[in-house]
Amino acid sequence: MTTALWLSLAAASAVAQDAAQAPTPDEDSRETADVLILDPITLYAYRQEAGVRDVAASISVIDGQQIGARGRSDMKELVRYTPGVTAPRQTSGANPASSLTGFNIRGVGGNRVQMVVDGSRLPELITDGTRDYLDLNFTRQVEIVKGPASVLWGSDALGGVVAVETIDPEDLLQGRDFGGTARLSHDTLNAATGIAGAFAQKLGPDLEVMIGIAREESAEVELSNARDDGGIYGCPRNLSYGATPCGKFNPMDIAADRLLGKAVWTPADAHRLEFTFDWMKRDTDIRFDSTLGPVYNTVTGLPTGEVNNDYDRRMLVKRKLYAVEHAWDIGAPFLDKLKTTLSYSPSGYDRSGQRRYLSAAGDQSVADELLSFEEKFLQLDIQATSRFATGAAQHVLTWGFDGDRTETDYRSRTITRNLTAGTETEVRGGGFNFANADTRRADLYVHDRITLLDDRLEITPGLRYATYSIDPRPDADYAVTPGFEPRERKDEKLLKSLGALYRFGDGWQLWGNYGEGFKMPTAQQLYTSLPGAFFDLIPAPDLKPEGVKSIELGLRRELPRGYFGVTAFNAEYDNFIQSLYNIPGTSQYTYRNLSEVHVWGIEAEAAWELGDTLALTGSASWQKGDQRYQAGDEKTPHTLPPLMATLGLRWDLPQQNLTLDLIGTFASSVKYVESDTRFKPAGYGVIDAFAQWRFTESAVLNLGVMNLFDKRYFEASAAGYDLTASSSVARLNPIELQTGPGRVFTASLDYRF
């Protein structure tokens, strides 16, 4: 299949590329390491278009051209050059596909960072699941809002927002009657070969349509510098039975498909209707070789007497979006614009497996496992814009309603057939079973952008009245724990924000921002209940909502040939929820609120044109934190990514239609972890090199080498690991799988017509 894709496209000299990934030959993009010298546009800072370096907020924008040219095919590579933002990979037995668990922004991750595609929410992360629902084909840009954004984007934006915007028909047409892109790519990290294409057509004066199709075939990630002997953990895997060494992921075959369709109808100058259908599927077949041989209890570490002969698993991740958006340019004095978006997005995953084993009694048995998780989002967003003046002050008032209803369903079933005895048993509600639930959010928000002193001063106050309810609906598989019966939860919160930006001198800006955040517990955190032979999972229906108060201060300066900026932030979280807390003196595990978590730090970025063809860019992030479990407890460090920085040098050779980039990524050693028993990764530096050659007006060849000198290092996520591990932990979750990739080559061929 892979060879056929290469040959067919080579014959056609056409390769897919996202619309924003293929600038015309005379464009001057001037970008390196996620920083554009030209000010990119943000839609998420104020819910209105604004320059990133013209708002009282800390925003990173990664455009589609960067994604394609740098070979960024997943969440981890997406934020490779964004210091302070990471995307951890979960490698435990609960996540057999070793997928990514979401984004971590300023030390806050998981469900505390809101993830959206074209404004539609992505499912929450659960303990035995994934949050890797992203496919980066057909991406116009990705915005990362750092820090609380709940006033404008709701309760889940406690630590920030990662928002993906896909291309529209006009991005392909650019004023023509038809147009399109094509792309072919390869990445040696996971032997991935991708093919994608998008086409748009103008049907009369009022209607534009487009369709994009993409497919990628790949294998497991290969960490060439990970040690097969397990490093500091050792490797207790049963290699003589054929188990996978501790420096490798289980063998996988992955097929990912994406279909994006849009239609834009403009029946009148004042009206625009956009219809979207977005479908993504990622099918992963896993040969779960790491557990072959004698089976050990995951709590006690003792052998159970069973022997795994074979274990095959499958992870099928699915996401759909049906959406309609109506934009109305009213032009009235107090109601300038009205945008209404209605969307329905059913998404989730199915995980299945067949385990063939010899039981403790010597019987040959087969266990068929099925786990399913789904969240169905029905969302309505009504956003109005009012423009008016009060005296010398000009106002852009953004206000509206943001609401959704979510159905959350979790199902687990294991059917075991004893082939020797000819018997069959069925167990339902295993895993991290929790009560199904319906969640309702219904919020009102208002945000004002006030300009004074001939546009030198901007003040941006905001309010959101957030309401939240979660209603459990346990099925017959749910085990009720007496005294912890699932019950409906309702909460409400008035959230506030206030920003200010002052322009002075020759291109200087001083800005500050105060923001609040609010995050309700999830259904899994409230209602997980599973009695077991060795431990019990206990519900926590009385969990309090998480909250945060954050202050940011920043200084920027725009110069004729560059810019620089520095931001200091301080965030104080209360009622932070700790997962799977072991109740002292018991074998019971539950969720609990921590008293407080405090995170502070400094971020900086700069870019400078050294000449007409040479540009230098850089960015850095330093953060530190502490936490207190209960009032009166001693504070302990809150484990955070270390000091990280990127430095990029770009050289344009216009006579050869060639652009060369060198990007260095540097991290200091981790100095502060939760306890002295935790691993502290050492510092490192890696160099990446990229070349972009436009060999025709329509075709571009992108080549890349990441970790050019094949440096061995551990990623920041390894700081959450203990220095020593039990045999069961070392077997299922080797610390060596947290090493960074070795030398990786990427290539893509892009064509625009």
Buried (B, 14 or more C-beta within 10 A) or exposed (E): EEEEBBEEBEEEEBBBBBBBBBBEEEEEBBBBBBBBBEBBBBBBBBBBEBBBBBBBBBBBBBBBBBBBBBBBBBBBBBBBBBBBBBBBBBBBBBBBBBBBBBBBBBBBBBBBBBBBBBBBBBBBBBBBBBBBBBBBBBBBBBBBBBBBBBBBBBBBBBBBBBBBBBBBBBBBBEEEEBBBBBBBBBBBBBBBBBBBBBBBBBEEEEBBBBBBBBBBBBBBBBBBBBBBEBBBBBBBBBBEBEBBBBBBBBEBBBBBBBBBBBBBBBEEEEEBBBBBBBBBBBBBBBBBBBBBBBBBEBBEBEBBEBBBBBBBBBBBBBBBBBBBBBBBBBEEEEBBBBBBBBBBBBBBBBBBBBBBBBBEEEBBBBBBBBBBBBBBBBBBBBBBBBBEEEEEBBBBBBBBBBBBBBBBBBBBBBBBBBEEEEEEEEEBBBBBBBBBBBBBBBBBBBBBBBBBEEEEBBBBBBBBEBBBBBBBBBEEBBBEBEEBBBBEBEBEBEBBBBBBBBBEEEEEBBBBBBBBBBBBBBBBBBBBBBEEEEBBBBBBBEBEBBBBBBBBBBBBBBBEEBBBBBBBBEBBBBBBBBEEBEEEEEEBBBBBBBBBBBBBBBBBBBBBBEEEEEBBBBBBBBBBBBBBBEEEEEEBBBBBBBBBBBBBBBBBEEEEBBBBBBBBBBBBEBEBBBEEEBBBBEBBEBBBEBBBBBEEEBBBBBBBBBBBEEBBBBBBBBBEBBBEBBBBBBBBBBBBBBBBBBBBEBBBBBBBB
